[in-house]
Amino acid sequence: MGQINPKKSNIFKIKLVNLFLIALIFVSGGFYLIGMNNLVVKGFELQKLKHQAESLANENQEISTRKVVLESYHNIDSKLRDLNMVAIDKIEYLTATDEVIAKR
């Protein structure tokens, strides 16, 4: 029968270890590239969301300013004049006597 040459088995083991290390390097590189791609995509998405938040904040400021203008006394007064309502000259308050008010 044939004998196994110890040098050939050592060379085979070294080749097997080298092949395993090369495969490990490629797999690690793949995971690194996938991780970096995810980080870049998340960075772009974060930048987009920050821009959207800034745009909404500006729009909110403009709406608040417009609200203040629309609620101003001069604006309401001019709208009341356009409605042709009767102006109030005298205000009379009703006074209630003690007999009218319910007591316990």
C-alpha positions as CSV (number, residue, x, y, z in Angstrom):
1,M,0.0,0.0,0.0
2,G,0.9,3.6,-0.4
3,Q,2.3,5.7,2.3
4,I,1.2,9.2,2.9
5,N,4.0,11.7,2.4
6,P,4.2,14.0,5.4
7,K,5.4,16.9,3.3
8,K,2.3,16.6,1.0
9,S,-0.1,16.6,3.9
10,N,1.6,19.7,5.4
11,I,1.4,21.5,2.0
12,F,-2.3,20.5,1.7
13,K,-3.0,21.8,5.2
14,I,-1.2,25.1,4.4
15,K,-3.2,25.5,1.2
16,L,-6.4,24.8,3.0
17,V,-5.6,27.4,5.7
18,N,-4.7,29.9,3.0
19,L,-7.9,29.3,1.1
20,F,-9.9,29.7,4.3
21,L,-8.1,33.0,5.1
22,I,-8.7,34.3,1.5
23,A,-12.4,33.4,1.8
24,L,-12.6,35.1,5.2
25,I,-11.0,38.3,3.8
26,F,-13.5,38.4,0.9
27,V,-16.5,37.8,3.2
28,S,-15.3,40.4,5.6
29,G,-14.8,42.9,2.8
30,G,-18.3,42.2,1.5
31,F,-19.8,42.9,5.0
32,Y,-17.7,46.1,5.2
33,L,-19.0,47.3,1.9
34,I,-22.6,46.5,2.8
35,G,-22.2,48.3,6.1
36,M,-20.6,51.4,4.5
37,N,-23.3,51.5,1.9
38,N,-26.0,51.5,4.6
39,L,-24.3,54.3,6.5
40,V,-24.1,56.4,3.3
41,V,-27.7,55.8,2.5
42,K,-28.7,56.7,6.1
43,G,-26.6,59.9,5.9
44,F,-28.4,61.0,2.7
45,E,-31.8,60.3,4.2
46,L,-30.9,62.2,7.4
47,Q,-29.7,65.2,5.3
48,K,-33.0,65.1,3.3
49,L,-35.1,64.9,6.5
50,K,-33.1,67.9,8.0
51,H,-33.8,69.9,4.9
52,Q,-37.5,69.0,5.1
53,A,-37.6,69.9,8.8
54,E,-36.0,73.3,8.1
55,S,-38.5,73.9,5.3
56,L,-41.4,73.0,7.5
57,A,-40.1,75.3,10.3
58,N,-39.9,78.2,7.8
59,E,-43.4,77.5,6.6
60,N,-44.7,77.4,10.2
61,Q,-43.1,80.7,10.9
62,E,-44.8,82.3,7.8
63,I,-48.1,80.8,8.8
64,S,-47.7,82.2,12.4
65,T,-46.9,85.6,11.0
66,R,-49.9,85.5,8.7
67,K,-52.1,84.4,11.7
68,V,-51.0,87.4,13.7
69,V,-51.7,89.8,10.9
70,L,-55.1,88.3,10.3
71,E,-56.0,88.5,14.0
72,S,-54.9,92.1,14.3
73,Y,-57.3,94.7,15.5
74,H,-57.2,96.8,12.3
75,N,-57.9,93.8,10.1
76,I,-60.9,92.7,12.3
77,D,-62.1,96.3,12.4
78,S,-62.1,96.7,8.6
79,K,-64.0,93.4,8.2
80,L,-66.6,94.6,10.7
81,R,-67.1,97.8,8.7
82,D,-67.6,95.8,5.6
83,L,-70.4,93.9,7.3
84,N,-72.4,97.1,7.9
85,M,-73.1,96.3,11.5
86,V,-74.6,98.8,13.9
87,A,-72.1,100.4,16.2
88,I,-72.7,100.2,19.9
89,D,-73.1,103.5,21.6
90,K,-74.4,102.8,25.1
91,I,-74.1,99.6,27.0
92,E,-76.7,98.9,29.7
93,Y,-76.3,96.1,32.1
94,L,-79.1,94.3,33.8
95,T,-79.1,94.3,37.5
96,A,-80.6,91.5,39.4
97,T,-82.1,91.9,42.9
98,D,-81.6,89.5,45.7
99,E,-85.1,88.0,45.3
100,V,-84.3,86.9,41.7
101,I,-81.1,85.0,42.5
102,A,-81.5,81.5,43.7
103,K,-80.0,81.0,47.2
104,R,-79.5,77.9,49.2
